[in-house]
Amino acid sequence: MKARKTFHYRLPNSSISQPDWSLAQEWNNWVVIEEVADDPQKLAGMCAQYLPLKQDTLPGFESKWVQQTEQWLS
């Protein structure tokens, strides 16, 4: 299996001043992104639903998109 090219680097969100914060959650988020990127069918399905949802939802798009992605990824 060939490694995917990486075109950017993103630092994780840091809330180090909060006692319950952990780098593990940010790492786990990144792992999910990599898993979606490595699954062409899942990625294509998410892309196909993103554009119509974005066009049909002016207010509240972000919350609807979060709900939709949570359903796919659970």
N, C-alpha and C positions, 0 to 999 in steps of 0.2 A: 504494500500500500504506500503510495506516495504522499508526502506531507503537503498540506494545502499551503499556498503562498499567503503570507501575512503582509498586508499593506498598511497597517496602522498599529499603534500601540496605545492602549488606554489604561491609565491608572485606575485602580478601583476607588469607589467612593470610600472615604475614610471618615468615620465618626468615632475616632479613638477616644474622645472625651466621654462617650456614653459607655457606662460599665457593661452593658449587655452586647456591645458591638463586637463582631468577630470578622476577621479577614475571611474566614471560612464561607460565610454567606456570599461575599463578593466572588470568591473562587467558584463556588457552586453555580452562581449565575453565569460565569464565563464558560463553565463546562457545558451548560445547557445550550448556550449560543454555538459552541463548537459542534455539539451533537446535531443541532438543526442544520448547520452549514454542511455537515457531512451526510445529510439525508436529502437527496435531491427531490424526492416525492413530497416530503413534508414541507420543504422550503417552497416548492412550486405551489403547493396548496395554500400555504400561508400568504404568499404573494398574490395569488389569484383572488383571495378574499379581502386583502388589504385595500386594493384600489377601489372596488365598489363601496366598501364601508366608508372609506375616506370621502368619496364623492357624495354619498348619501347622508352623511352625518356632519353637519357643521358644528353645532355646540355638542359637547359631550363625546367627541370622537375618541379622545385619549382613554377615557374610562371604558368605553365599549371595546376598544382594541385590547386593553389590559384584560378584560373579562374573556375575550375571545382567545387570546394567547394562553391564558391560564387553563382554559378548557383543553386546548391542543396539547399542552405540555404536562397535563396531569395524568 
